[in-house]
């Protein structure tokens, strides 16, 4: 028996619906996580490049 069950006062049993395709949702979350990790790495690399190549703000 899957799903959460609850007994009411009148003895009727109610069941919560089963989640809709958890594996596909999990795969979508994993793909999104990989995408965000790649984006984070790109941004971190960009920050490092900008730190090394800072232009002077005042004339010499």
Phi, psi and omega per residue, in radians:
X1 nan 2.052 3.100
X2 -1.750 2.836 3.084
X3 1.598 2.836 -3.139
X4 -1.508 2.425 -3.119
X5 -2.108 2.611 3.138
X6 -2.459 2.382 3.091
X7 -1.760 2.246 3.086
X8 -1.614 2.962 -3.103
X9 -1.015 -0.589 -3.097
X10 -1.485 0.090 3.074
X11 1.488 0.103 3.128
X12 -1.501 2.323 -3.121
X13 -1.644 2.318 3.075
X14 -1.986 2.551 3.128
X15 -2.132 2.412 3.032
X16 -1.322 2.566 3.140
X17 -1.168 2.584 3.066
X18 -1.203 2.538 3.102
X19 -1.106 2.521 -3.123
X20 -1.379 1.910 3.038
X21 0.772 1.242 3.141
X22 -1.036 -0.644 -3.127
X23 -1.067 -0.673 3.141
X24 -1.193 -0.646 3.093
X25 -1.141 -0.708 3.125
X26 -1.105 -0.770 3.121
X27 -1.110 -0.674 3.114
X28 -1.123 -0.705 3.113
X29 -1.170 -0.676 3.103
X30 -1.125 -0.740 3.120
X31 -1.093 -0.737 3.125
X32 -1.138 -0.676 3.115
X33 -1.098 -0.773 3.108
X34 -1.082 -0.723 3.117
X35 -1.070 -0.777 -3.138
X36 -1.192 -0.630 3.097
X37 -1.134 -0.709 3.101
X38 -1.130 -0.777 3.120
X39 -1.057 -0.725 3.129
X40 -1.099 -0.749 3.131
X41 -1.117 -0.709 3.114
X42 -1.104 -0.787 3.136
X43 -1.132 -0.685 3.112
X44 -1.114 -0.716 3.094
X45 -1.126 -0.686 3.114
X46 -1.112 -0.729 3.116
X47 -1.080 -0.764 3.128
X48 -1.074 -0.728 3.121
X49 -1.117 -0.769 -3.138
X50 -1.146 -0.604 3.104
X51 -1.133 -0.700 -3.100
X52 -1.310 -0.481 -3.036
X53 -1.905 0.560 -3.135
X54 -1.164 2.302 3.096
X55 -1.473 2.584 3.086
X56 -1.105 2.515 -3.128
X57 -1.631 -0.304 3.120
X58 -2.094 2.585 3.082
X59 -1.199 2.591 -3.132
X60 -1.176 nan nan
